[in-house]
């Protein structure tokens, strides 16, 4: 909550202006930003900044800085997900005041400021619209003015930013209700602006400056049309379909050279409008075709666009969207007849596919001048709006419907291109490039980042084409023999069809690829690294089996791989940004380490030294999140594979890593601190001695200060680090008075609905490692805290955490723990509470527990309750709980899940280790978990490998001590439960 209240007056406004001015000065920026960050904790802060933005007496640059400050303030603090945090540092009163002022301020602000405030409104709407901001859309539409299209564009941009979040969502009743609520106030004003925009365009046919503004409006209107129709066609649009589709068709055909764009690279307003219309038409063709009466006219216009638009880069998006539309139509079986007309397939190939598959001068320039951008467009999602990608998808769509015809047509063109290339290889190298792209488009039915071509065209002999046309380029001299683009094409062929090659063939190809790391061409060596990494990523059985390549397979190439990859990365050491530019190279480094594992030992000092130097360099400006993640994963992999088998190596690792890590923490490099905490945790866990070195001792008092825990992204890593401290330094922690601060951290975490899971992890580690002679005096207060939260603010996750912790505690076999120890704690809180929770919570929730180690804790806890808990076996609660616990345990055993200890946990995590793939999992800025730094979950009962056998042994011992009571308990069991128990006893050679 806010720490104080700011007065909004001339003095505070002038002070704010002074600090904002300082943020524009590099020498004063850091101190000024720190002050403003502190200031935002006060009530009225948001209102103060908004009022400052509105004062046009201040310099525009300073007011723009205030708008950016406000946007970031909203982004950090508005989207609260933790109910226990109240309203964060923005009070309810401030929130309402901000929402009451911001739309009006946006409409009267300059364009630069308008964009920032629009972004802030979108951020607020993500949290509050529609339930907590029902007046947002009515206020936006009330500001629309048919005579002021500059203001309209700001309002429409904001509406689009709010509505477009619906596009990727799964349709639900709540989503439809939200769209309907928006339409209630938005639809008629939207229709009026749409009509007015069309009329104004007609009236300003020769007024180019005004037309540019109006076409920006039309572009936003078209985008919003898609937003509002993306899940279902609302009744309002059904009723007005002739109007809207008529206007769309009009501007799909519209042409005005002055609106195409001022240069050849950037699309002008008319091209943007037509691209958006393509998306709307594609949406309607897929979902609402029965309402789409003028569909044929749109298709005819699409054909006209594709056959008349030039090869300029500004046309790329429209051409790609138009081909995507055509691809969607082709894939709809009922339209098949449309394409069977005489010669139409040939015309599509000749007039649309071939021109857009051919390398252009602009592509060559990008290959030479911006190779990293060329690669990203070619391989990643950024390529989704390139001509080649769209043309390839069109070929695949046509091949799906007309496999024989299209394969024959494209194969014929491939032959022509290759023949022309053979006639003059130097002059006609582009023909071979086109041939390879065409071959890939008909041969690979679908391509994914994990496997490459998952499904292929049986009419294309991929391996024959490889031997006749690709091998020669792979074998050619790395530099100078052929055009580097053909080198890239050859490597990419291997990349795309790697799943069709045998392991032996790929092993033979790997040295060739490693050789290409010596190329002086950026794209060539990068594609080589990409392909090596993806080959090493392959598994025996597609996506589920063990990894295809072992350490022994790759070890002979390791030295060459490492030296070349680091040499190439270090070519960018001219600046932190350039050094971190090529994340493909660093991902290859990581994958080699993950594959070679313990066999990295001969190179570990050299490799770790270079990784450390890279970390130090890029920490000055962490510009590429993927690169950074791969660097730290590489370090984590070395720690995992070397220190795990050579614990003494931990000290050598620490000698190299601790200094740069300390600098990162001292300089508060926010992007890296969470990585440092994870790796420190890993290093400490692998130390052979159960003691804390001085460096770790110095760090711990800092780690338990509240300010370190303010960054949400650090909390998971900090929690793991404290657990490592408890594992290795319990005695030092106790003797130096650090247990109480750690308990304070636990208390803060477990009270939070977004962090309680980390609180439970920390508490579990404490009961595992801290002797109850020290921890026991706190446990009653801990339990009161947990039970109070359980009663007043229970969530499913908290209940799951409480249940898992309880089973872990009862599964432990050390003084003060186990069922009797847990019982004692509960009885100190409230007499009879433990018996009540056993029946109503623990037995019932046991069936829902997931995770092998967690389920083992459940089984062992129940076994100890049934066979070794004096409070039950010798007390008055035997009849009340013993039969229900036994019934719960038997049902738990009979569930088809594994509870056989830690071995499979380790194996599963080892499999996950291989599969580190940021593209698949998605990079998350809040917390980026290092897969290599994951530790095996603690086993509360390592002496018990088979809980069923432990049950049998425990029952035998119970029978020896009190046979009558055991028989009494067994007689209360249902026949089905008795039969299962007899089966366990028989398997153990026991009869009771």
Buried (B, 14 or more C-beta within 10 A) or exposed (E): EBEEEBEBEEEBBEBBBEBBBBBBEEEEEEEBBEEBEEBBBBBBBBBBBBBBBBEEEBEEEBBBBBBBBBBBBBBBBBEBEBEBBEBBBBBEEBBEBBBEBBBEBBBEBEEEBBBBBBBBBBBBBBBBBBEEBEBBBEBBBBBBBBEEBEBBBBBBBBBBBBBBEBEEEEEEEEBBEBBBBBBEBBBEBBBEBBBBBBEBBEEBEEEEEBBBBBBBBBBBBBBBBBBBBBBBBBEBBEEBBEBBBEBBBEBBBBEBEEBBBEEEEEBBBBBBBBBBBBBBBBBBBEBBBEEBEBBEEBBEBBBEBBEEBEBBBBBBBBBBBBBBBBBBBBBBEEBEEEBEEEEEBEEBBBBBBBBBBBBBEBBBEBBBEEBBEBBBBBBEEEBEBBBBBBBBBBBBBBBBBBBEBBBEBBBEBBEEBBEBBEEEEEEBBBBBBBBBBBBBBBBBBEBEEBBBBBEBBEBBEBEEBBEEBBBEBBEBEBBEEBBBBBBBBBBBBBBBBBBBBEEEEBBEBBEBBBBBBBBEBBBBBBBBBBBBBBBBBBBEEEEEEEBBBEBEBBBEBBEBBBBBBBBBBBBBEEBBBEBBBBBBBBBBBBBBBBBBBBBBBEBBEEBBEBBBBBBBBBBEBBBBBBBBBBBBBBBBBBBBBBBBEBEEBBBBBBEBBBEBBBBBBEEEBEBBBBBBBBBBBBBBBBBEEEEBBEEBBEBBEEBBEEEBBEBBBBBBBBBBBBBBBBBBBBBBBBEEEBBEBBBEBBBBBBBBBBBBBBBBBBBBBBBBBBEBEBBBEBBBEBBBBBBEBBEEBEBEEBBBBBBBBBBBBBBBBEEBBBBBBBBBBBBBBEEEBBBEBBBEBBBEBBEEBEBBBBBBBBBBBBBBBBBBBEBBBEEEBBEBBBBBBBBBBBBBBEEEEEBBBBEEBEEEBBBEBBBBBBEEEEEEEEBBBBBBBBBBBBBBBEEBBBBBBBBBBBBBEBBEEBEEBBEBBBEBBEEEBBEBBBEBBEEBEBEB
